Amino acid sequence: MMTFIVNYDVTVDQKELGEDTGQPARALETYDPDMTRVPVTTDRKGE
């Protein structure tokens, strides 16, 4: 399962947690992205 975390400055990171998503998702307590998270970029031309 792909997960997304949005930071206070609207930075969005994504990470594939795999089939056993429940355990890692429940372990999240604070925003502390590691090197396995990938920043999400968007094309804002349509705004």
Z-matrix of the N, CA and C atoms (Angstrom, degrees):
N
C 1 1.435
C 2 1.526 1 108.07
N 3 1.321 2 114.98 1 133.53
C 4 1.455 3 120.93 2 177.11
C 5 1.520 4 108.21 3 -83.45
N 6 1.329 5 116.83 4 131.37
C 7 1.455 6 121.52 5 178.84
C 8 1.519 7 109.26 6 -118.05
N 9 1.321 8 115.03 7 154.17
C 10 1.455 9 121.78 8 179.76
C 11 1.520 10 108.62 9 -131.85
N 12 1.326 11 116.44 10 139.59
C 13 1.456 12 122.28 11 175.25
C 14 1.517 13 107.42 12 -124.56
N 15 1.331 14 115.99 13 131.56
C 16 1.465 15 121.84 14 178.68
C 17 1.521 16 108.24 15 -108.51
N 18 1.323 17 116.33 16 124.11
C 19 1.456 18 122.47 17 179.29
C 20 1.525 19 109.99 18 -85.04
N 21 1.316 20 117.12 19 170.14
C 22 1.463 21 122.54 20 -179.07
C 23 1.519 22 112.83 21 -60.03
N 24 1.330 23 117.95 22 -26.79
C 25 1.464 24 120.68 23 179.52
C 26 1.531 25 111.83 24 -97.27
N 27 1.320 26 116.25 25 20.50
C 28 1.457 27 125.85 26 176.47
C 29 1.531 28 112.03 27 65.79
N 30 1.314 29 117.09 28 26.72
C 31 1.450 30 121.57 29 170.11
C 32 1.519 31 107.23 30 -78.77
N 33 1.320 32 117.11 31 128.78
C 34 1.459 33 121.28 32 -179.38
C 35 1.522 34 108.63 33 -113.12
N 36 1.334 35 115.91 34 126.92
C 37 1.455 36 122.04 35 176.26
C 38 1.521 37 108.54 36 -117.52
N 39 1.334 38 116.31 37 147.82
C 40 1.454 39 120.44 38 177.57
C 41 1.519 40 110.29 39 -123.92
N 42 1.335 41 114.95 40 155.36
C 43 1.455 42 120.44 41 178.28
C 44 1.521 43 108.71 42 -157.14
N 45 1.307 44 115.90 43 136.33
C 46 1.457 45 122.11 44 174.99
C 47 1.528 46 107.57 45 -84.47
N 48 1.337 47 116.86 46 116.07
C 49 1.462 48 120.94 47 -178.86
C 50 1.523 49 112.74 48 -92.68
N 51 1.315 50 117.67 49 -8.56
C 52 1.458 51 120.56 50 178.19
C 53 1.515 52 112.66 51 85.18
N 54 1.318 53 115.04 52 -169.28
C 55 1.463 54 120.65 53 -175.86
C 56 1.518 55 112.94 54 -70.93
N 57 1.323 56 118.64 55 -32.06
C 58 1.464 57 121.80 56 -178.90
C 59 1.533 58 109.29 57 -95.63
N 60 1.332 59 115.69 58 63.42
C 61 1.462 60 121.59 59 -174.88
C 62 1.525 61 112.97 60 -69.62
N 63 1.315 62 117.94 61 -31.56
C 64 1.458 63 121.95 62 -173.75
C 65 1.512 64 113.97 63 -55.19
N 66 1.299 65 118.15 64 -47.23
C 67 1.468 66 121.18 65 -176.45
C 68 1.529 67 112.22 66 -63.71
N 69 1.330 68 119.53 67 -53.50
C 70 1.472 69 118.05 68 179.52
C 71 1.530 70 112.54 69 -65.60
N 72 1.321 71 118.32 70 -32.81
C 73 1.462 72 120.77 71 179.73
C 74 1.528 73 110.44 72 -66.57
N 75 1.321 74 117.93 73 -41.69
C 76 1.465 75 120.61 74 178.62
C 77 1.527 76 111.95 75 -67.82
N 78 1.329 77 117.54 76 -24.78
C 79 1.461 78 121.28 77 -178.07
C 80 1.532 79 112.46 78 -78.17
N 81 1.350 80 118.21 79 -14.73
C 82 1.464 81 121.06 80 179.92
C 83 1.522 82 110.27 81 -70.15
N 84 1.321 83 116.29 82 122.53
C 85 1.464 84 121.05 83 178.27
C 86 1.519 85 112.12 84 -121.27
N 87 1.319 86 117.76 85 -31.71
C 88 1.456 87 121.72 86 179.87
C 89 1.519 88 109.84 87 -137.46
N 90 1.319 89 116.12 88 161.45
C 91 1.456 90 120.65 89 175.53
C 92 1.521 91 108.04 90 -78.11
N 93 1.300 92 115.85 91 104.96
C 94 1.460 93 122.17 92 -179.03
C 95 1.520 94 108.26 93 -146.69
N 96 1.345 95 117.19 94 73.02
C 97 1.455 96 119.92 95 -174.88
C 98 1.528 97 112.03 96 -63.88
N 99 1.310 98 115.39 97 137.90
C 100 1.461 99 119.85 98 176.24
C 101 1.527 100 108.75 99 -100.11
N 102 1.307 101 116.44 100 -175.43
C 103 1.465 102 121.28 101 -175.88
C 104 1.532 103 112.75 102 -70.84
N 105 1.337 104 118.38 103 -9.58
C 106 1.459 105 120.37 104 179.69
C 107 1.524 106 111.99 105 -86.59
N 108 1.316 107 118.50 106 -9.98
C 109 1.473 108 121.79 107 176.60
C 110 1.519 109 109.02 108 -84.57
N 111 1.315 110 115.62 109 143.39
C 112 1.463 111 122.08 110 -177.18
C 113 1.526 112 108.71 111 -115.75
N 114 1.338 113 118.19 112 127.89
C 115 1.467 114 119.73 113 176.90
C 116 1.527 115 110.70 114 -63.74
N 117 1.316 116 116.52 115 141.12
C 118 1.458 117 122.50 116 177.38
C 119 1.513 118 107.78 117 -96.25
N 120 1.317 119 116.40 118 130.05
C 121 1.464 120 120.65 119 176.86
C 122 1.521 121 107.96 120 -115.79
N 123 1.307 122 115.83 121 151.81
C 124 1.470 123 121.11 122 179.82
C 125 1.511 124 110.01 123 -130.77
N 126 1.303 125 114.49 124 154.88
C 127 1.448 126 121.25 125 172.85
C 128 1.521 127 106.85 126 -92.29
N 129 1.307 128 117.96 127 112.06
C 130 1.458 129 122.13 128 -172.16
C 131 1.535 130 112.35 129 -94.21
N 132 1.330 131 118.75 130 17.21
C 133 1.467 132 121.06 131 -178.84
C 134 1.522 133 112.53 132 -64.10
N 135 1.324 134 118.56 133 -26.36
C 136 1.448 135 121.54 134 -175.64
C 137 1.512 136 114.59 135 -82.92
N 138 1.323 137 118.63 136 3.40
C 139 1.475 138 120.20 137 -178.01
C 140 1.502 139 111.81 138 -77.39
